[in-house]
């Protein structure tokens, strides 16, 4: 797998045709590349930009996303996926394309 250069980010935020703001490729992103890592702060409250996972003790743990990862929009045909807190490209993504992720089978939103 490829790693990203900290001095040349792969993505930027701009208006999206899918929903609100989105994450877009600033340059071509090869397949199997780490695009970014979620950064955030712990929370016990649900809300906008909060993701949930199961803690080691089995209790839910919330994280308010504080970086650009919060702008990844949903797609039924995603070009990227989160693995734990890392967003990886599933295939080559051309410069200017929106970076998308499938939120999962429980997502009732539209593409």
N, C-alpha and C positions, 0 to 999 in steps of 0.2 A: 504494500500500500504506500501511497505517496503522502508526504506531509506538506503542509502549506508554509509559505514564506511569511514570516511576521511583518516584513517590510512591504509586501505587495499583497494586500488582501484580495481574496477571490470575489468578494461580493460588496454590494452597496444597496441602500434602501431607496426606493422611489415609488411613485403611485403605481398601483397594480390594477390590471383589468379583471383580476379574480376577486379581490376584496381589499379595499383600503390601500394600505402600503404593502409592498412586497420586497423580497430579497432577490436581487438580480446579479448575474455574473458580470464582474468587472473585466474579466478576461476569460479565455477558454479554460475550462476546468476538465482535466482528464478524468476518466472513470476511476473509481476506487481512490478518490482523493479526499482527505480531511478538509472540509470547507471551513468549519468553525466549531468551537466548543461553547456550549451554553454556560453563561455566567449568571449568577443570581444570588438572592438572599432567601433564607428559610422563612416560611410563613405557615400559619395554621389556618389562614382564611383563604377561601376560594376567591377568584377574581380574574380580571383580564391579565393575560400573560402568566398565569400560574400553571405549572405542570405538577403532577402528582406521581409519586412512586411509593413502593412499599419499603419501609425501613427495615433494618436488620431485626428489629423487635416485632415486625409484622404490622406495625401501625403506619398509617399513611403519613408521608412527608411531602410538604408543599415547597415549591421553589418559585419565587417571582423572578421571571427572566428579565435581566437588566441590560442585555446586549442585543445586537441585531438579530439574534436567533428568534426573537419574538415576532419577527415579520415573515417567517416562512409560512406561506399559504398552502392550503390543502389542494391535492389533485388526486384523481383516481388513477392517473398515469404519471406518477412522480418521477423526478430525475434525481432525487436525493432521499436519504432516510436517516433518522436519528438512531444511533446505537448508544444507549445510555445517554450521556450528555454531549455526544459528538455527532455532528452532521456530516455525512459522507456522500459523495456523488455515487449514484448507482450506475451511471453511464456518462459518457462525455457530454458536457454542457457547453453550448456555444456562447460566446461573448454576447451579452445583452439579453439572454434568455432568463426567464424567471425561474428561480430555484424553488421547487415544490416538494412536499412530503405528503404521504397518505396518512391521515390522522388515525386510521384504524377502522375496524368494522362497525364500531358503535357510533361513528361520526354520521350525523344525519344532515350535514350541510350539503351544499351543492358545489359542483366543480366550477 
